[in-house]
Amino acid sequence: MLAVVVGEAELQTSSHHHQGVDRIGDGAVVAAPAVADGRVEALEWPGRRFALGVQWHPERPRLDAFFLLLVQASAAAH
């Protein structure tokens, strides 16, 4: 799902690592580790309609596809 939003390229994000993911829950997969320190930047839950968690502000950089997919998944649920 993250690849649909940002593509396969490396992405610069607005992220601060004073907090982070310590344990990955059941069914979750790491979608993006930070290049600098390997911390989790994004998690996905494959097989779910829309389950994407990011450790940065998705409005910086502006990721219109992120919000578009969220709206589409929400509309499809009704």
MODELLER restraints for C-alpha pairs under 7 A, 6 or more apart:
rsr = mdl.restraints
at = mdl.atoms
rsr.add(forms.Gaussian(group=physical.xy_distance, feature=features.Distance(at['CA:2:A'], at['CA:31:A']), mean=6.74, stdev=0.5))
rsr.add(forms.Gaussian(group=physical.xy_distance, feature=features.Distance(at['CA:5:A'], at['CA:65:A']), mean=5.19, stdev=0.5))
rsr.add(forms.Gaussian(group=physical.xy_distance, feature=features.Distance(at['CA:5:A'], at['CA:66:A']), mean=5.50, stdev=0.5))
rsr.add(forms.Gaussian(group=physical.xy_distance, feature=features.Distance(at['CA:13:A'], at['CA:56:A']), mean=6.31, stdev=0.5))
rsr.add(forms.Gaussian(group=physical.xy_distance, feature=features.Distance(at['CA:13:A'], at['CA:60:A']), mean=6.61, stdev=0.5))
rsr.add(forms.Gaussian(group=physical.xy_distance, feature=features.Distance(at['CA:13:A'], at['CA:61:A']), mean=6.24, stdev=0.5))
rsr.add(forms.Gaussian(group=physical.xy_distance, feature=features.Distance(at['CA:14:A'], at['CA:56:A']), mean=5.58, stdev=0.5))
rsr.add(forms.Gaussian(group=physical.xy_distance, feature=features.Distance(at['CA:14:A'], at['CA:57:A']), mean=6.07, stdev=0.5))
rsr.add(forms.Gaussian(group=physical.xy_distance, feature=features.Distance(at['CA:14:A'], at['CA:60:A']), mean=6.02, stdev=0.5))
rsr.add(forms.Gaussian(group=physical.xy_distance, feature=features.Distance(at['CA:15:A'], at['CA:55:A']), mean=6.64, stdev=0.5))
rsr.add(forms.Gaussian(group=physical.xy_distance, feature=features.Distance(at['CA:15:A'], at['CA:56:A']), mean=4.68, stdev=0.5))
rsr.add(forms.Gaussian(group=physical.xy_distance, feature=features.Distance(at['CA:21:A'], at['CA:40:A']), mean=6.23, stdev=0.5))
rsr.add(forms.Gaussian(group=physical.xy_distance, feature=features.Distance(at['CA:27:A'], at['CA:45:A']), mean=5.84, stdev=0.5))
rsr.add(forms.Gaussian(group=physical.xy_distance, feature=features.Distance(at['CA:28:A'], at['CA:43:A']), mean=6.32, stdev=0.5))
rsr.add(forms.Gaussian(group=physical.xy_distance, feature=features.Distance(at['CA:28:A'], at['CA:44:A']), mean=5.57, stdev=0.5))
rsr.add(forms.Gaussian(group=physical.xy_distance, feature=features.Distance(at['CA:28:A'], at['CA:45:A']), mean=4.67, stdev=0.5))
rsr.add(forms.Gaussian(group=physical.xy_distance, feature=features.Distance(at['CA:29:A'], at['CA:43:A']), mean=5.61, stdev=0.5))
rsr.add(forms.Gaussian(group=physical.xy_distance, feature=features.Distance(at['CA:29:A'], at['CA:44:A']), mean=5.41, stdev=0.5))
rsr.add(forms.Gaussian(group=physical.xy_distance, feature=features.Distance(at['CA:29:A'], at['CA:45:A']), mean=6.32, stdev=0.5))
rsr.add(forms.Gaussian(group=physical.xy_distance, feature=features.Distance(at['CA:30:A'], at['CA:40:A']), mean=6.58, stdev=0.5))
rsr.add(forms.Gaussian(group=physical.xy_distance, feature=features.Distance(at['CA:30:A'], at['CA:42:A']), mean=6.09, stdev=0.5))
rsr.add(forms.Gaussian(group=physical.xy_distance, feature=features.Distance(at['CA:30:A'], at['CA:43:A']), mean=4.66, stdev=0.5))
rsr.add(forms.Gaussian(group=physical.xy_distance, feature=features.Distance(at['CA:30:A'], at['CA:44:A']), mean=6.50, stdev=0.5))
rsr.add(forms.Gaussian(group=physical.xy_distance, feature=features.Distance(at['CA:31:A'], at['CA:42:A']), mean=5.19, stdev=0.5))
rsr.add(forms.Gaussian(group=physical.xy_distance, feature=features.Distance(at['CA:31:A'], at['CA:43:A']), mean=5.08, stdev=0.5))
rsr.add(forms.Gaussian(group=physical.xy_distance, feature=features.Distance(at['CA:31:A'], at['CA:44:A']), mean=6.02, stdev=0.5))
rsr.add(forms.Gaussian(group=physical.xy_distance, feature=features.Distance(at['CA:32:A'], at['CA:40:A']), mean=6.28, stdev=0.5))
rsr.add(forms.Gaussian(group=physical.xy_distance, feature=features.Distance(at['CA:32:A'], at['CA:41:A']), mean=5.30, stdev=0.5))
rsr.add(forms.Gaussian(group=physical.xy_distance, feature=features.Distance(at['CA:32:A'], at['CA:42:A']), mean=4.97, stdev=0.5))
rsr.add(forms.Gaussian(group=physical.xy_distance, feature=features.Distance(at['CA:33:A'], at['CA:39:A']), mean=5.39, stdev=0.5))
rsr.add(forms.Gaussian(group=physical.xy_distance, feature=features.Distance(at['CA:33:A'], at['CA:40:A']), mean=4.60, stdev=0.5))
rsr.add(forms.Gaussian(group=physical.xy_distance, feature=features.Distance(at['CA:33:A'], at['CA:41:A']), mean=5.20, stdev=0.5))
rsr.add(forms.Gaussian(group=physical.xy_distance, feature=features.Distance(at['CA:33:A'], at['CA:42:A']), mean=6.98, stdev=0.5))
rsr.add(forms.Gaussian(group=physical.xy_distance, feature=features.Distance(at['CA:34:A'], at['CA:40:A']), mean=6.28, stdev=0.5))
rsr.add(forms.Gaussian(group=physical.xy_distance, feature=features.Distance(at['CA:34:A'], at['CA:41:A']), mean=5.84, stdev=0.5))
rsr.add(forms.Gaussian(group=physical.xy_distance, feature=features.Distance(at['CA:41:A'], at['CA:54:A']), mean=5.72, stdev=0.5))
rsr.add(forms.Gaussian(group=physical.xy_distance, feature=features.Distance(at['CA:41:A'], at['CA:55:A']), mean=4.86, stdev=0.5))
rsr.add(forms.Gaussian(group=physical.xy_distance, feature=features.Distance(at['CA:42:A'], at['CA:53:A']), mean=5.45, stdev=0.5))
rsr.add(forms.Gaussian(group=physical.xy_distance, feature=features.Distance(at['CA:42:A'], at['CA:54:A']), mean=4.27, stdev=0.5))
rsr.add(forms.Gaussian(group=physical.xy_distance, feature=features.Distance(at['CA:42:A'], at['CA:55:A']), mean=6.01, stdev=0.5))
rsr.add(forms.Gaussian(group=physical.xy_distance, feature=features.Distance(at['CA:43:A'], at['CA:52:A']), mean=5.79, stdev=0.5))
rsr.add(forms.Gaussian(group=physical.xy_distance, feature=features.Distance(at['CA:43:A'], at['CA:53:A']), mean=5.02, stdev=0.5))
rsr.add(forms.Gaussian(group=physical.xy_distance, feature=features.Distance(at['CA:43:A'], at['CA:54:A']), mean=6.46, stdev=0.5))
rsr.add(forms.Gaussian(group=physical.xy_distance, feature=features.Distance(at['CA:44:A'], at['CA:51:A']), mean=5.73, stdev=0.5))
rsr.add(forms.Gaussian(group=physical.xy_distance, feature=features.Distance(at['CA:44:A'], at['CA:52:A']), mean=4.66, stdev=0.5))
rsr.add(forms.Gaussian(group=physical.xy_distance, feature=features.Distance(at['CA:44:A'], at['CA:53:A']), mean=6.39, stdev=0.5))
rsr.add(forms.Gaussian(group=physical.xy_distance, feature=features.Distance(at['CA:45:A'], at['CA:51:A']), mean=5.45, stdev=0.5))
rsr.add(forms.Gaussian(group=physical.xy_distance, feature=features.Distance(at['CA:45:A'], at['CA:52:A']), mean=6.80, stdev=0.5))
rsr.add(forms.Gaussian(group=physical.xy_distance, feature=features.Distance(at['CA:49:A'], at['CA:73:A']), mean=6.29, stdev=0.5))
rsr.add(forms.Gaussian(group=physical.xy_distance, feature=features.Distance(at['CA:50:A'], at['CA:70:A']), mean=6.66, stdev=0.5))
rsr.add(forms.Gaussian(group=physical.xy_distance, feature=features.Distance(at['CA:50:A'], at['CA:73:A']), mean=6.11, stdev=0.5))
